[in-house]
């Protein structure tokens, strides 16, 4: 009976630690969210950056083109986002602040989660866990930045200027813009976890590098489907997403081969 009580207390202690961890994470997210909400001008200058003609990616493409002797210039965008509902701008401001708060608080969230599970790990497992956590965040950040600086600007410029006829004018709502922006950036951050997933599956012996090599064609088909699902409905953006995803697949083959070599 005493042993059962001790186990119950231990379980209750873990729940208490977990509860405090969640409260700390929520508090950090709330503080960052309120801060982001208060700095509205800076927040939406960042989010609406791809709508500006002087966005860094557009300038970079033009500068690289001039270096190779090409006189390439993007057409000037003259698109104004609209709001069609009374509360749309406020709700967009609120949801955007929550999204950015979660993104900015993610390093702290990973730190808290690692601190919770670390006591149950051996020293060698802790070192592996630290490397995996850092790589997870770095890959997620790379996916988000790739989407923000390259994929979404190209997608936005193509879709915002595409017309089936001159008489049909594009009127893009703010909520549609933010929804597409957040969905694409979040999905790109998540799919960039493919090498980490491959590493874990290889460590437990579920996949092998030979299988991944043999199923390259099937993987390319699956990547095409995934790219079509997570991107706006245009072929250009789908192709832009397919490239990095296939490179990640090839990188996963190398990661799995490395794990197999270490195991041998």
N, C-alpha and C positions, 0 to 999 in steps of 0.2 A: 504493500500500500504506500509506504514511504517512497519507494522508487517511482511509482506511478505519479505521485504528487510532485516529485522532483522533475520528472519529464514534462508534466503539465505546466509547472512553473517555467521550465525552460522554454516550452512552446509559447507560453504567454509572454515571456520576456522577448522572444523573437518578434512576436506580433506588435509589442509595444515599440520596439526599435523600428520596425517597418512603418508603423503609424507615424512616428516622429519624422522618419525620413520623408514620407509623403507630404507631411505638413511643411517641412523645410522646402521641398521642391515647389509646392504650390505657392508658398510665400515668395520665393525667388521669382517664379513666373509672374505672379501678380505685380510685384514691384517693377520688374522689367517691362511688363505690359503697360502699366500706368505711365512709366517714363516714356515709352515709345508713343503712347497715345497723346501725351502732352506735347511732344515734338512733332506735330502734324506736318509741318512744312518739310522738315528733313526726311520724314518717313515717306511721304508721297513724292518727293523729289527723287528718292531712291527707287520706289516702285514704278514710277512713271518715266524713268530714265529712257527706256527703249522707244518711247514715243517722240523723243526729241531728235532733231536732225543732227545735233552735235554730240550724240551718244558716242562713247569711246570706241565701240566696235565699228561703227560706221566710219569714223575718222581713221581707225587703224587699217581697215580694208582699203580706203582711198589712198592712204600714205604708202602702203605696200604696193598698190597698183602703180603709183607714180614712180616708185623705185625701179620697177621693171619696164618703165617707159609707156605704161598704159594710162590713157587719160580717162579713168573711170570715176564717175561721180554718182552717188545715189540721188534719185529724184527727191525733191523736197517734200516732206510729209506735211499735209495740211488737214490733219484729222483732229477733231475735238471730241473727247469722250462726253457722253451725256448721261444724265440720271433721270429715269422715268418714273420713279416712285418717291413719295414724300420722305421716307426714312432711309432711302437707299444709300445716300452718302454717309450718314451716321453709322449705319450698320456695316458698311464696307470699311469705314475707319476703325470700327471696333474689332471686326474679325481680322483685319490686317494686323492690328496691334497684337492680337492673341497669337497669330501665326508667327510674327517676328519674335515675340517673347519666347515662344517654344523653341524657335531656332536658336536664339541667342543664349537661352538657358540650357541648351542640350549638353554642353560640356560639363556644367555643374550636375545635371541629371545623371550623366554617365559616371561622374565621380562619386555621387551618392550611391548609385547601384553597385559600383565596384566596392565601395566601402562596406556595403551590407553583406556581400558574398565573400569578401576577402578572408574573413576569419575561418571559413570552412575550407580554404585552399592550402595546399602545401606551398613552400617557397618557390619551387620550380613552376608550379601551376600559376602562382601569382605573377611571375615574370611573363609567362605566356599570355595571361589574361590582360596584363597591362599593354602588351604589344597589340593584341587583338582589339582592345577598346580604342587605342589610339588610331589604328588603321581603319576601324569602322567609322570613326568621326572624320578622319581625313578624307576617306573615299566619299562619304556623304557630302562633305563640304565641296569637294571637287565636282561632284555631280550638280550640286546647286549652283556653283559659280559658272560651270559650263553652260547650264541652262540660261542663267541670267545674262551672261555676256555674249553668247553666240547663238544658241538654239532658239530661245524665245524671241530675240530681236528680229531674226530672219523670218520666223514664223509670223510674227506680228506684222512686219512690213509687207509680207506676201499676202496675208489674208485681209489686211486692212485696205490694201490698194487694189485688190482683185475685184473686177466688175464683169458681170455677164453682159451688161449693156450700159451705155452712157447715161441712160435715163434712170438707172437704178443706183442710188447713192448709198454708200455705207454710213450708217449711224450706229456707232459702237457704244454700248452702255458701259459704265464704269464697273458694275458688278460682273459683267461678262469678261472684261479685261482682267480684273483681279482674280476671278475664278480660274481662268485659263493659265494665268501666271503662276498662281500657287500650286495648281495641280501638276503642271509640267515640271516646275522646280522640285517639288516634293518627290514625284515619281523618278526623276533623274537621280536624286540623292539616294533613293531606295535601290534602284537597279544597279547602282555602282557598288552595292554590297556583294555582287556576284563572286568576286575572288575570295571574300571572307567565307561565304557560304560553301564554296568549293573546298576551301581549306578544312573547314569543320567536317564536311562529309568525307573528305579523304582521310582525315585523322581517325574516323570511326569505321573506315573501310567500306563505305557505301558506293563510292565512285572510284574510278581509276583513270589515269591519263590515256590509256589505250582506248577505253570506251568513249571518252570525250573526243578523241581524234576520229574514231570510226563514225561518230554521229555528228560530224560537222554540218552536213547538209540538213539534217533534221534540226540542228540547233539554229542554223540560219533561217529556216522556215519559222521556227518558234520565235526568234528575235524579230522577224518581220511582223508577226502577229502582235507581239507585245508592243512594238514601236507604234503600230497602227492604233492600238487601244489607248496608250498613254499620251499620245500627241493629238493636237487638233487635226481635223479631217482634211489634211493636205499632204500630197506626196512629198513635197520638198522637206517639210519638217520630219516626216517619217524616215526619209533617207538620212537626214542629219543625225537622227537618234540611232539608227541602225549601225552606223559606222562605229561610234564609241562602244555600243553594246557588243558588237562582234569582236572588237579589240579586247574587251573585258573577258569574253569567252576564251580567246587565245591566251590571255594572261592567266585565266583559271587553269588551263591545261598545263602551263608552266608551273603554277603553284602546286597542283596535284602531283606533277612529276617530282617536284622538289620534296614534297612530303613522303612520297614513295622511296626516294633515295635516302632520306633521313631514317625511315623505318628499316630499310635494309642494312 
